[in-house]
Every structure is written in structure tokens, then in C-alpha cells.
Amino acid sequence: MSRVALQALACGALAASALAQAPRMGGEMSHVLVSLYQQRVYISLERPDEVPLTMRNYQERYSGSAGVLDRSGYNAQFGWLANGFISLPSDAAMWIEPLDQTPELRTFEQGTFAPIFGTAGSSSLWEWDGSMVHNWYSAFAIGDYTATYRVFVGELDGSPYPGFTGGEITLGWTYPTGGLGSTGGMFADVRATRQIPAPGRVARDRGGRGRGRATPAIERARAPNNH
């Protein structure tokens, strides 16, 4: 085989390897819209008719912490998104926890790929800063998966904050037989996409948490200055 042909094959192998560096979202973004009105949390789905979403196994291997998705069907289309400006007391935070979920469902945080929602012994409580975030939902076995989440205003330690009422939402996925495919772009493409505008005021940029998310739309009231 000629040197040119060998170089072409090598370049092709490198390109294929590069494509597997970033997991695929699985399709268009589908947001879980969260709002807070008169101390009550309201939740709705942006595209309810598309549920359940499809998990796919692309038979790719991913580098670094993204390797937790190897050999599994997964999907990251669901994204938590503040439906307007959310203002909290200075000593409060927004929390999300699963009330009920298929035991084999695994969830990993966008950006860090850290296990959340009880996956791999992690805490069932997950603090959400109000920015648009698409976590990774994954499973190894063919079948249907659901998770019912409670979103609530809580103390900084995760306990419910007095006077606030939480909201609930159920999400669903299916991992079909032969669930292979190439639907959807790489997640890197989504990171470059601007956040879909939501009604209400936009919070000023507080710096986020360094996870490559959009500007948070949750802002805590400033503590009173007693000096």
C-alpha cells in the first residue's frame, strides 16, 4: 500500500476518533421550564408531545469523564431552564430531587459528568443555579425509563424553605431494541447555541460555576447591611 494511502487511512482514523470525543445530545433541545410565582414553583415541558425521548447507543468511546456514557444508551435533550427571572432570599437555593425513578436510570451532570440524583451513590439532591443545563440520562438495558422530580426552594443545606411550595414533573425516555443511530449533533454544537429567550427579566451575570452554562436566571436577595 502506498504511503499516501496509509496517510489517508491514518487521517481517517484520527477523524473518527475525534468525533467520539464529545457525546451526542440526541436531537433538538427540549426544555423543562421552571418559574417561581408568589412563592410557588411551576414546571412545564416545552415539547410535551415528544416525550418519551429516545436513548441511543452510538457505539462510540469517549475520553475523560465522558467515558461514563460508554456502552450505554443515553440522551441529553431535556434541559432545565428558568422561565423568566427567579428571585430567592439570600439564604435560599433552588433544589431538584427525584421522588421516583426507574432504578436502572443513571444521571450525570452536564460539563462535569459527575453522578447526580442518586447515581453511583451520589446525593439525591442537586442544587440548580438557574442556568440552562442539559444533564445526561443513561441506561444499559433496553426498556422504558421515567423519573418524577420535585423542584423546590430550600435552605442552603437542602431542607425546604418555609413559605415556599415546590412543583413536580415527570420525564420519560425509551431505549429501544437496536437503539443505534446518528440523530443529533455533538454536544459541543449545543454549547455554542445561544439560550432560548424566556419571558421575564434576565438576571445579571454572576459568574456561574465554571461549567460552561448559560447565564444564571436565579439571583439571591442581598443580605441586609447592619453596619
C-alpha positions as CSV (number, residue, x, y, z in Angstrom):
1,M,0.0,0.0,0.0
2,S,1.4,3.4,-0.9
3,R,2.5,6.0,1.7
4,V,-0.3,8.3,0.5
5,A,-2.9,5.7,1.1
6,L,-1.5,4.9,4.5
7,Q,-1.6,8.6,5.4
8,A,-5.2,8.8,4.3
9,L,-6.2,5.9,6.4
10,A,-4.4,7.3,9.4
11,C,-6.1,10.7,8.9
12,G,-9.5,8.9,8.7
13,A,-8.9,7.0,11.9
14,L,-7.9,10.2,13.7
15,A,-11.0,12.0,12.4
16,A,-13.3,9.1,13.6
17,S,-11.5,9.2,17.0
18,A,-12.0,13.0,17.2
19,L,-15.7,12.6,16.5
20,A,-16.1,10.4,19.6
21,Q,-14.6,13.0,21.9
22,A,-17.9,14.7,22.6
23,P,-21.1,12.7,23.3
24,R,-24.2,13.5,21.2
25,M,-27.2,15.3,22.6
26,G,-29.7,13.0,20.7
27,G,-31.8,15.6,19.0
28,E,-33.1,19.2,19.5
29,M,-33.1,20.7,22.9
30,S,-36.3,20.0,24.9
31,H,-36.6,22.3,27.9
32,V,-38.1,21.8,31.3
33,L,-39.4,25.3,32.1
34,V,-39.3,26.4,35.7
35,S,-40.8,29.5,37.1
36,L,-41.5,30.9,40.6
37,Y,-44.6,32.9,41.2
38,Q,-45.9,34.0,44.6
39,Q,-43.6,31.6,46.3
40,R,-44.8,28.6,44.3
41,V,-42.8,26.6,41.8
42,Y,-44.4,25.9,38.4
43,I,-43.0,23.5,35.9
44,S,-43.9,22.7,32.3
45,L,-42.5,21.0,29.3
46,E,-41.5,22.9,26.2
47,R,-42.4,20.0,23.9
48,P,-44.6,17.6,25.8
49,D,-45.7,15.7,22.7
50,E,-42.1,14.5,22.1
51,V,-42.0,12.5,25.4
52,P,-40.6,9.9,25.8
53,L,-37.2,10.9,24.3
54,T,-35.1,8.2,22.7
55,M,-31.8,7.0,24.2
56,R,-29.3,5.8,21.7
57,N,-26.1,3.8,21.8
58,Y,-23.7,5.2,19.2
59,Q,-21.1,2.6,19.9
60,E,-18.5,5.3,20.5
61,R,-15.9,5.6,23.2
62,Y,-15.5,9.0,24.9
63,S,-12.4,10.5,26.5
64,G,-12.1,11.6,30.1
65,S,-15.0,11.8,32.4
66,A,-17.4,11.5,29.5
67,G,-16.5,7.8,29.4
68,V,-19.3,7.1,31.9
69,L,-21.6,7.0,28.8
70,D,-19.6,4.3,27.0
71,R,-21.6,1.2,26.1
72,S,-24.9,2.8,27.2
73,G,-27.9,4.3,25.6
74,Y,-28.1,8.0,26.5
75,N,-29.8,11.3,25.8
76,A,-29.3,14.9,26.9
77,Q,-32.2,16.7,25.2
78,F,-34.0,17.6,28.4
79,G,-32.7,20.8,29.8
80,W,-33.6,22.7,32.9
81,L,-34.4,26.3,32.0
82,A,-35.7,29.2,34.1
83,N,-38.9,30.5,32.5
84,G,-38.2,34.1,33.5
85,F,-36.4,35.8,36.4
86,I,-36.3,33.9,39.7
87,S,-35.5,35.8,42.8
88,L,-34.7,34.0,46.1
89,P,-34.0,35.0,49.7
90,S,-30.2,35.5,50.4
91,D,-30.1,32.3,52.4
92,A,-32.1,30.1,49.9
93,A,-31.3,27.9,46.9
94,M,-33.2,26.1,44.2
95,W,-33.0,22.3,44.5
96,I,-34.1,19.4,42.4
97,E,-34.6,15.8,43.6
98,P,-36.1,12.6,42.2
99,L,-39.2,11.5,44.0
100,D,-39.4,8.3,42.0
101,Q,-37.4,6.9,39.1
102,T,-36.6,3.7,37.3
103,P,-33.8,2.1,39.3
104,E,-31.6,1.5,36.3
105,L,-31.7,5.1,35.1
106,R,-28.4,6.9,35.5
107,T,-27.9,10.6,35.5
108,F,-24.7,12.7,35.1
109,E,-24.2,16.4,35.4
110,Q,-23.6,18.5,32.3
111,G,-19.9,19.5,32.0
112,T,-18.5,17.6,34.9
113,F,-20.2,14.2,34.2
114,A,-20.4,13.8,37.9
115,P,-23.1,11.3,39.0
116,I,-26.2,13.0,40.5
117,F,-29.8,12.1,41.6
118,G,-28.6,9.0,43.4
119,T,-26.4,7.6,40.6
120,A,-23.4,5.6,41.9
121,G,-24.3,6.5,45.5
122,S,-24.5,10.3,44.9
123,S,-26.8,12.6,46.8
124,S,-30.4,12.6,45.5
125,L,-30.4,16.4,46.0
126,W,-28.9,18.6,43.2
127,E,-28.6,22.3,43.5
128,W,-29.6,24.2,40.3
129,D,-28.3,27.7,39.8
130,G,-31.0,28.6,37.2
131,S,-28.8,28.4,34.1
132,M,-29.8,26.2,31.2
133,V,-28.3,22.8,31.9
134,H,-28.7,19.6,29.9
135,N,-27.8,16.6,32.1
136,W,-27.0,13.2,30.7
137,Y,-29.6,10.4,31.2
138,S,-28.2,6.9,30.5
139,A,-29.1,3.2,30.8
140,F,-27.5,-0.1,29.8
141,A,-30.7,-2.2,29.4
142,I,-33.3,-1.9,26.7
143,G,-36.6,-0.6,28.0
144,D,-38.6,2.4,29.2
145,Y,-37.5,4.8,31.9
146,T,-39.2,7.5,33.9
147,A,-38.3,9.9,36.6
148,T,-40.5,12.2,38.7
149,Y,-38.7,15.3,40.0
150,R,-39.5,17.8,42.7
151,V,-38.2,21.3,42.2
152,F,-38.3,23.4,45.4
153,V,-36.8,26.4,47.2
154,G,-34.8,25.2,50.1
155,E,-32.3,26.3,52.7
156,L,-28.6,26.1,51.7
157,D,-28.4,22.6,53.3
158,G,-31.3,21.3,51.1
159,S,-34.1,21.4,53.6
160,P,-37.4,23.1,52.5
161,Y,-37.5,26.8,52.9
162,P,-40.6,27.9,55.0
163,G,-43.4,29.6,53.0
164,F,-42.5,28.1,49.6
165,T,-44.2,25.4,47.7
166,G,-42.4,23.1,45.2
167,G,-43.5,21.7,41.9
168,E,-43.3,18.3,40.2
169,I,-42.6,17.0,36.7
170,T,-42.3,13.5,35.2
171,L,-39.8,12.9,32.4
172,G,-39.6,9.8,30.2
173,W,-37.1,8.0,27.9
174,T,-37.2,4.9,25.8
175,Y,-34.1,2.8,24.9
176,P,-35.5,0.7,22.0
177,T,-34.2,-2.6,20.6
178,G,-31.5,-1.7,18.1
179,G,-31.3,1.8,19.6
180,L,-28.4,2.8,17.4
181,G,-28.4,6.0,15.3
182,S,-26.8,9.2,14.4
183,T,-29.6,11.6,15.3
184,G,-28.4,14.9,16.7
185,G,-25.2,16.8,16.7
186,M,-22.3,16.7,19.1
187,F,-22.8,18.4,22.4
188,A,-20.1,20.8,21.5
189,D,-22.5,22.3,19.0
190,V,-25.1,22.9,21.7
191,R,-22.7,24.7,23.9
192,A,-22.3,27.2,21.1
193,T,-26.0,27.8,20.8
194,R,-27.5,30.8,22.5
195,Q,-30.0,30.3,25.2
196,I,-33.6,30.4,24.0
197,P,-35.2,33.6,25.3
198,A,-37.7,33.2,28.1
199,P,-40.3,35.7,29.4
200,G,-39.3,37.9,32.3
201,R,-36.2,39.8,33.3
202,V,-32.8,38.3,32.6
203,A,-30.5,38.1,35.7
204,R,-27.1,39.9,35.6
205,D,-24.2,37.5,35.1
206,R,-22.9,36.3,38.5
207,G,-20.2,34.3,37.0
208,G,-21.9,30.9,37.2
209,R,-19.9,27.9,38.4
210,G,-17.4,27.4,35.6
211,R,-19.3,24.6,33.9
212,G,-19.9,26.3,30.5
213,R,-23.5,27.0,31.2
214,A,-25.6,30.0,30.2
215,T,-26.0,33.0,32.5
216,P,-28.0,32.0,35.6
217,A,-31.5,33.5,35.9
218,I,-31.7,32.9,39.7
219,E,-30.5,35.7,41.9
220,R,-30.5,35.8,45.7
221,A,-31.5,39.0,47.5
222,R,-28.7,40.7,49.3
223,A,-28.5,40.3,53.0
224,P,-29.2,43.5,55.0
225,N,-26.2,45.6,55.9
226,N,-26.3,46.2,59.7
227,H,-23.2,48.4,59.7
